[in-house]
Amino acid sequence: MGCAIATIGKVVGTYAGARLIGGKDHWTALSFGAGLNARGAMEIIIATIGLRLGILSQDMFSIIVVMAISTSLMAPLALRWVLKRVTIGDEEKQRLKKEELESHSLVADIHRILLPVRVRKELPDNTALQSIEAAILEMLGQDRHLSVTLMTVSGENNKSECDDYLTELSKFFTQMEITTKVVKSDEPGEAILDESKKDYDLLVIGGTENAPDSKHLFSSIIDYLVRMVPCPTMIVKSENISSDWAPKRIMVPTNGSQAAKNAADLAFIMAETDPEKEVLALIVAPTDSNLTGYIREQQVENIFNFATEAVRELQKLGEAFGVKTEGLVKKGDSPEETIIEIADSRKIDLIIVGTNIRPGSDRLYLGPRVESIIRNAACPVIVFNT
């Protein structure tokens, strides 16, 4: 009898609150009551404390334990019966679809980030590169927790200077958990590589320096790290960008590969919390100006159809994230030139390129198209290597 009264009281109270205050429909409100009716470990713990203090008798303790067990066993059966009758709303469908997409997304699993920096003699009020990196990480962490480690490699005599520099630099990263770390080493590349092996999900590197010769794409350290670190890397290439830079239009050149899809996921997660942001998924298909026969013409047509399907898939993915997404297939003899032209004409604020580089030669080689985009784009470029 007591168990029945407790069950009715919990279900009716929860049902009334969900209907009158929450505005839920009948079956949804009833499902809340069915779920909350379960009394579990917490009630038994409280009853045990009451028994030890002499507040409860042994008989009362037994009743409470039986009630906790019976209502906990009752809840799954009641929920299974009620939930069959609950109509899922559009908002809940969108949430479930987003969770399913994120369960297969590499970017959604990024939480621990390593950001190595080089100490400069002076830290201006607005350090452009770090403010851009901070803006990118802030967009990435809008809907998830990020832990960022700011790291620098020091010599024997400037550790305190490095500590002060990182403390000042951490002020740019206000929306996330920040840890500063100074490592003494004569080999910066090896020190950063060793740190990156400590279960980091992403390494972020500023690619502002131009290589002194053709032996390196960025610099010897950056080239080495991108090829050797065990986690995905993000190279941020930017020049002459103001500290209040905030991208509204993001372009993702794609070729249908998994690396390009990872880059698109990064763009969608960066843009999902701002309705003003939009993503352009672009594929440049070959032109038919040099056709030599029917077979060649058929190949170009097949490539164009594949490209159309690939950008349509990314467009649907973007819309599932709630991001305004445009899919565009453009014919061109020079894909990199076409990408740059479209970026200029569309006033793109950020280009994200997906790559998948493995250890090879000493020089980091991303391919002529990606390297041309890095050199010639007027806006910042992210190379997302997975």
C-alpha positions in Angstrom: 0.0 0.0 0.0 2.8 2.4 0.9 4.6 1.6 -2.3 1.5 2.4 -4.3 0.9 5.7 -2.6 4.5 6.7 -3.1 4.3 5.8 -6.8 1.1 7.6 -7.3 2.4 10.7 -5.5 5.6 10.9 -7.5 3.9 10.3 -10.9 1.0 12.7 -10.3 3.3 15.4 -8.9 5.7 15.1 -11.8 2.9 14.9 -14.4 1.2 18.0 -13.1 4.4 20.0 -13.1 5.3 18.9 -16.6 1.8 19.8 -17.9 1.2 23.0 -16.1 4.7 24.5 -15.9 6.6 22.7 -18.6 3.7 22.8 -21.2 4.4 19.2 -22.2 1.8 16.9 -23.8 0.1 14.0 -21.9 2.4 11.2 -22.8 5.6 13.2 -22.5 4.6 14.4 -19.0 3.7 10.8 -18.0 7.1 9.6 -19.2 8.7 12.1 -16.8 6.7 10.7 -14.0 7.5 7.1 -14.9 11.2 7.9 -15.0 11.4 9.9 -11.8 9.4 7.3 -9.9 12.5 5.1 -9.6 14.2 5.4 -6.1 17.7 4.1 -6.3 21.0 4.2 -4.4 20.5 7.7 -3.0 17.4 6.7 -1.1 19.1 3.6 0.3 22.1 5.6 1.4 19.9 8.2 3.2 17.9 5.4 4.9 21.1 3.7 6.0 22.3 6.9 7.6 19.0 7.3 9.3 19.2 3.7 10.7 22.7 4.3 12.1 21.6 7.5 13.8 18.6 5.9 15.3 16.1 8.0 13.4 14.6 5.0 11.5 13.6 1.7 13.0 14.6 -1.6 11.3 11.1 -2.1 10.0 11.0 1.4 8.5 14.4 0.9 6.9 13.2 -2.4 5.4 10.2 -0.7 3.9 12.3 2.0 2.3 14.7 -0.5 0.8 11.9 -2.6 -0.6 10.3 0.5 -2.1 13.6 1.6 -3.7 14.1 -1.8 -5.3 10.5 -2.2 -6.5 10.2 1.3 -8.0 13.6 0.9 -9.7 12.4 -2.4 -11.3 9.1 -0.8 -12.2 10.7 2.2 -14.1 12.1 0.4 -17.2 8.8 -1.4 -17.9 6.8 1.8 -17.4 9.1 3.9 -19.5 9.1 1.3 -22.4 5.3 1.3 -22.4 5.0 5.1 -22.2 7.7 6.1 -24.7 6.1 4.1 -27.4 3.3 6.7 -27.3 5.5 9.8 -27.1 5.6 11.9 -30.2 9.1 13.2 -30.8 9.1 16.9 -31.7 11.2 18.6 -34.5 13.6 20.1 -31.9 14.2 16.7 -30.4 14.6 15.1 -33.8 17.2 17.7 -34.7 19.1 17.1 -31.4 19.1 13.3 -31.9 20.3 13.8 -35.5 23.1 16.1 -34.4 24.2 13.6 -31.7 24.3 10.9 -34.3 26.4 13.0 -36.6 28.8 14.0 -33.8 29.2 10.4 -32.8 31.0 9.8 -36.1 32.8 13.1 -36.2 36.5 13.3 -35.4 36.2 17.0 -34.6 33.5 16.5 -32.0 35.9 14.4 -30.0 38.5 17.1 -29.7 38.8 18.3 -26.1 42.5 18.5 -25.2 44.5 20.9 -27.4 48.3 21.6 -27.4 49.3 25.1 -28.7 53.1 25.6 -28.8 54.3 29.2 -29.2 57.6 30.9 -29.6 58.5 33.6 -27.0 58.9 37.1 -28.5 60.8 40.0 -27.0 57.6 42.0 -26.7 54.0 41.1 -26.5 51.9 43.7 -28.3 48.4 44.6 -27.0 47.0 42.7 -29.9 49.1 39.8 -31.1 47.3 39.0 -34.4 48.2 35.3 -34.8 47.3 34.4 -31.2 44.1 36.3 -31.4 43.1 34.5 -34.6 44.0 31.1 -33.0 42.0 32.1 -29.9 39.0 33.1 -32.1 39.2 29.7 -33.9 39.4 27.7 -30.7 36.6 29.8 -29.2 34.4 28.9 -32.1 35.4 25.3 -31.8 34.6 25.2 -28.1 31.2 27.1 -28.1 29.2 24.0 -27.5 31.9 21.7 -25.8 34.6 21.9 -23.2 38.1 22.6 -24.4 41.3 22.4 -22.4 44.2 24.2 -24.0 47.8 23.9 -23.1 50.0 26.9 -24.0 53.5 25.6 -24.3 56.9 27.1 -25.1 60.4 25.7 -25.1 63.0 27.7 -23.1 66.7 27.7 -22.7 68.6 27.6 -19.4 68.3 31.2 -18.4 64.9 32.5 -19.6 62.3 30.3 -17.9 60.9 33.2 -15.9 60.6 35.3 -19.1 58.7 32.4 -20.7 56.4 32.0 -17.8 55.5 35.7 -17.9 55.0 35.6 -21.7 52.6 32.7 -21.5 50.7 34.3 -18.6 50.1 37.4 -20.8 49.3 35.3 -23.8 46.7 33.3 -22.0 44.6 36.5 -21.7 43.6 36.0 -25.4 42.0 32.6 -24.5 39.2 33.6 -22.2 36.5 31.1 -23.0 38.3 27.9 -22.3 40.4 26.2 -19.6 44.1 27.3 -20.1 47.2 25.6 -18.8 50.7 27.1 -19.4 53.8 24.9 -19.6 57.5 25.8 -20.1 59.8 23.0 -21.1 63.6 23.3 -21.0 65.2 21.8 -24.1 67.7 22.6 -26.8 65.5 20.7 -29.3 62.1 22.5 -29.6 60.7 20.1 -32.2 61.5 17.0 -30.1 60.1 18.7 -26.9 56.8 19.5 -28.6 56.6 16.0 -30.1 57.1 14.4 -26.7 54.4 16.6 -25.2 52.0 15.9 -28.1 52.1 12.2 -27.2 50.4 12.8 -23.8 46.9 12.1 -25.1 46.2 15.4 -26.8 43.4 15.5 -29.4 44.8 18.3 -31.5 48.0 20.3 -32.1 47.5 23.9 -33.3 50.5 25.6 -35.0 50.8 29.1 -36.3 52.3 29.0 -39.8 53.2 32.6 -40.1 56.9 32.2 -41.0 57.8 31.7 -44.6 60.4 29.0 -45.2 63.9 30.4 -46.0 64.2 28.0 -49.0 62.3 25.4 -50.9 63.4 22.6 -48.5 60.5 23.5 -46.1 56.9 24.5 -46.7 56.6 26.5 -43.4 59.7 25.9 -41.3 61.7 22.9 -40.4 60.0 22.5 -37.0 56.5 22.9 -38.3 57.1 20.5 -41.2 58.6 17.9 -38.8 55.7 18.2 -36.3 52.9 17.9 -38.9 54.5 14.7 -40.3 55.4 13.1 -36.9 52.8 14.0 -34.2 50.3 11.2 -33.3 47.3 13.5 -33.2 45.5 15.7 -35.8 47.2 19.0 -36.5 45.8 22.4 -37.4 48.1 24.9 -39.1 46.8 28.4 -39.1 48.2 30.5 -41.9 47.4 34.2 -41.8 49.0 37.5 -42.6 48.0 41.1 -42.0 44.8 40.2 -40.1 43.3 42.5 -37.5 42.9 41.3 -33.9 39.1 41.5 -34.1 38.9 39.1 -37.1 35.7 37.0 -37.0 34.9 34.8 -40.0 31.4 34.9 -41.3 32.0 33.1 -44.7 34.0 29.8 -44.6 35.1 27.9 -47.7 35.9 24.2 -47.7 37.5 23.0 -51.0 36.7 19.3 -51.2 37.4 16.3 -53.4 35.1 13.8 -51.7 37.9 12.3 -49.5 37.6 11.6 -45.7 40.2 14.3 -45.0 38.0 16.9 -46.8 34.9 15.7 -44.9 36.9 16.2 -41.6 37.6 19.8 -42.8 33.9 20.3 -43.4 33.1 18.9 -40.0 35.5 21.5 -38.5 33.8 24.3 -40.5 30.3 23.2 -39.4 31.2 22.9 -35.7 32.9 26.3 -35.8 29.8 27.9 -37.5 26.9 26.0 -35.8 26.3 28.5 -32.9 26.2 31.6 -35.1 23.2 31.9 -37.6 25.1 34.6 -39.5 27.9 32.2 -40.5 27.8 30.3 -43.7 29.9 27.5 -45.3 30.7 27.1 -48.9 31.6 23.5 -50.0 33.4 23.7 -53.3 34.6 21.2 -55.8 36.4 22.3 -59.0 35.7 19.8 -61.8 37.8 19.6 -65.0 36.5 21.4 -68.1 35.6 19.7 -71.3 37.8 22.0 -73.5 40.4 19.4 -74.3 38.1 16.4 -75.0 39.6 13.9 -77.5 36.8 11.4 -77.8 33.6 9.9 -76.3 35.5 8.0 -73.5 37.2 11.2 -72.3 33.9 13.1 -72.4 32.2 10.3 -70.4 34.9 10.5 -67.8 34.4 14.2 -67.4 30.7 13.7 -67.0 31.2 11.0 -64.4 33.5 13.3 -62.4 31.1 16.1 -62.6 28.2 13.8 -61.3 30.4 12.6 -58.5 31.4 16.2 -57.6 27.7 17.2 -57.5 26.8 14.3 -55.3 29.8 15.0 -52.9 28.9 18.7 -52.3 25.2 17.7 -52.0 26.2 15.3 -49.2 28.2 18.0 -47.4 25.3 20.5 -47.8 22.9 18.0 -46.1 25.5 17.5 -43.4 25.8 21.2 -42.8 22.1 21.7 -42.7 21.9 18.9 -40.1 24.3 20.9 -37.9 22.0 23.9 -38.4 24.5 25.8 -40.6 23.6 27.7 -43.7 25.6 25.6 -46.3 26.0 26.1 -50.1 27.3 23.3 -52.3 29.0 24.5 -55.5 30.6 22.6 -58.4 32.7 24.8 -60.6 34.5 23.8 -63.8 38.1 25.0 -64.2 41.4 24.0 -65.8 43.3 25.1 -62.7 41.5 24.1 -59.5 43.8 26.2 -57.2 43.3 29.4 -59.3 39.5 28.8 -59.4 39.4 28.3 -55.6 41.3 31.6 -55.1 39.1 33.5 -57.6 35.9 32.3 -55.9 37.3 33.1 -52.5 38.0 36.6 -53.6 34.7 37.1 -55.4 32.7 35.6 -52.5 34.7 37.6 -49.9 35.5 34.5 -48.0 36.9 35.1 -44.5 38.5 31.6 -44.0 39.5 28.7 -46.1 39.8 25.2 -44.4 41.7 22.5 -46.3 41.7 18.9 -45.2 44.8 16.8 -45.7 46.1 13.4 -44.6 49.9 13.5 -44.5 52.1 10.6 -43.4 55.8 10.6 -42.6 57.9 10.8 -45.7 60.6 13.1 -46.9 62.0 15.9 -44.7 59.9 18.4 -46.5 56.2 18.6 -45.7 54.4 18.1 -49.0 50.7 18.9 -49.2 50.5 18.8 -53.0 50.7 21.7 -55.5 47.0 22.7 -55.1 47.0 23.1 -51.3 50.4 24.8 -51.3 49.2 27.2 -54.0 46.1 28.1 -51.8 48.3 28.6 -48.8 50.6 31.0 -50.7 48.0 33.0 -52.7 44.9 33.2 -50.5 44.1 36.7 -49.3 42.3 35.3 -46.2 43.5 33.0 -43.4 43.9 29.4 -44.3 43.6 26.4 -41.9 45.3 23.2 -43.0 43.6 20.5 -41.0 45.7 17.4 -41.2 44.1 14.2 -39.9 
